[in-house]
Amino acid sequence: MRTFDQGGVTVFEVPAEEPRLGSEHNATDLIGEAYGVEFALFAIPVSRLAADFLQLRTKMAGLFIQKFVNYGVRVAFVGDVSAAIAASEALAAFIAESNRGAVAWFVADTAELKRRLGGR
């Protein structure tokens, strides 16, 4: 894992390699891996997410994000989720609401994440 600074925000970038992420335990593991590193936001590639992470009925996304909220850590999911959004109005609303806040974002790529952080 590496960190980079953007707009005064240190981002902890999670590598795209396996394993897949989806459980609360996975979120806790990531937070634990970053222990001792000063950063303000996790950047997690969408490719790392479990296959059904974006299916709201599984509650994976909500429980995963809640773990970050509990630890006071922001998270951005980086990658194209347009197909999942097109397939689910509820997911589209969930992502839109997340992106209005400051805790969990869904961004298309690292460039979009950097643009969002640049203004903060």
C-alpha positions as CSV (number, residue, x, y, z in Angstrom):
1,M,0.0,0.0,0.0
2,R,1.2,3.5,-0.7
3,T,0.1,7.0,0.4
4,F,-0.1,10.1,-1.7
5,D,-1.0,13.7,-0.8
6,Q,-3.7,15.6,-2.7
7,G,-4.9,19.0,-1.7
8,G,-3.5,18.6,1.8
9,V,-5.2,15.2,2.2
10,T,-3.1,12.1,2.7
11,V,-4.7,9.2,0.8
12,F,-3.9,5.5,1.7
13,E,-4.2,3.7,-1.6
14,V,-5.2,0.0,-1.4
15,P,-3.6,-2.1,-4.1
16,A,-5.8,-3.7,-6.8
17,E,-4.6,-7.3,-6.1
18,E,-6.8,-9.9,-4.4
19,P,-8.4,-10.8,-2.0
20,R,-11.8,-9.5,-2.6
21,L,-13.3,-7.2,0.0
22,G,-16.9,-7.2,1.3
23,S,-17.2,-8.0,5.0
24,E,-17.0,-5.9,8.1
25,H,-13.9,-8.0,9.0
26,N,-12.2,-7.0,5.7
27,A,-12.8,-3.3,6.6
28,T,-11.3,-3.8,10.0
29,D,-8.3,-5.6,8.5
30,L,-7.7,-2.7,6.2
31,I,-7.9,-0.1,9.0
32,G,-5.5,-2.3,11.0
33,E,-3.0,-2.5,8.2
34,A,-2.9,1.3,8.1
35,Y,-2.3,1.5,11.9
36,G,0.6,3.9,12.5
37,V,0.3,5.6,9.1
38,E,-1.0,9.1,9.1
39,F,-3.7,9.5,6.4
40,A,-7.1,10.9,6.0
41,L,-8.8,8.7,3.4
42,F,-8.7,5.2,2.0
43,A,-8.8,4.7,-1.7
44,I,-10.1,1.2,-2.6
45,P,-10.3,0.0,-6.2
46,V,-13.7,-1.2,-7.2
47,S,-12.0,-4.3,-8.6
48,R,-11.2,-5.4,-5.0
49,L,-14.9,-5.5,-4.0
50,A,-16.7,-8.8,-3.7
51,A,-19.0,-9.6,-6.6
52,D,-22.2,-8.8,-4.7
53,F,-20.8,-5.8,-2.7
54,L,-22.9,-3.4,-4.8
55,Q,-26.1,-5.4,-4.4
56,L,-27.8,-3.6,-1.5
57,R,-29.8,-6.6,-0.4
58,T,-26.6,-8.2,0.8
59,K,-25.9,-5.2,3.1
60,M,-22.2,-5.6,2.4
61,A,-21.7,-2.0,1.3
62,G,-23.5,-0.5,4.2
63,L,-21.8,-2.7,6.8
64,F,-18.4,-2.2,5.2
65,I,-18.8,1.6,5.1
66,Q,-20.2,1.7,8.6
67,K,-16.9,0.2,9.9
68,F,-15.0,3.1,8.4
69,V,-17.5,5.5,10.0
70,N,-17.1,3.9,13.4
71,Y,-13.3,4.4,13.2
72,G,-13.6,8.0,11.9
73,V,-11.9,7.1,8.6
74,R,-13.1,8.3,5.1
75,V,-13.2,6.0,2.2
76,A,-13.4,6.3,-1.6
77,F,-14.2,3.5,-3.9
78,V,-12.3,4.1,-7.1
79,G,-13.6,2.6,-10.4
80,D,-16.5,2.4,-12.8
81,V,-19.7,1.4,-11.2
82,S,-22.0,2.7,-13.9
83,A,-23.3,-0.8,-14.9
84,A,-24.3,-1.5,-11.3
85,I,-26.0,1.9,-11.0
86,A,-27.9,1.4,-14.3
87,A,-29.2,-1.9,-12.9
88,S,-30.4,-0.6,-9.6
89,E,-32.2,2.7,-8.8
90,A,-31.7,2.0,-5.1
91,L,-27.9,1.7,-5.6
92,A,-27.9,4.8,-7.7
93,A,-29.6,6.7,-4.9
94,F,-27.2,5.2,-2.3
95,I,-24.2,6.2,-4.3
96,A,-25.6,9.7,-5.0
97,E,-26.2,10.2,-1.3
98,S,-22.8,8.9,-0.3
99,N,-21.1,11.2,-2.8
100,R,-23.0,14.2,-1.3
101,G,-21.3,13.5,2.0
102,A,-17.7,13.5,3.2
103,V,-17.3,10.0,4.5
104,A,-17.7,7.6,1.6
105,W,-17.4,8.4,-2.1
106,F,-17.7,6.4,-5.3
107,V,-15.5,8.0,-8.0
108,A,-14.7,6.8,-11.5
109,D,-11.0,7.0,-11.3
110,T,-8.0,8.4,-9.4
111,A,-8.2,11.6,-11.4
112,E,-11.8,12.3,-10.2
113,L,-10.7,11.5,-6.6
114,K,-7.9,14.0,-6.9
115,R,-10.2,16.7,-8.3
116,R,-12.6,16.2,-5.4
117,L,-9.8,16.4,-2.9
118,G,-8.2,19.3,-4.6
119,G,-11.0,21.6,-3.6
120,R,-11.0,20.6,0.1
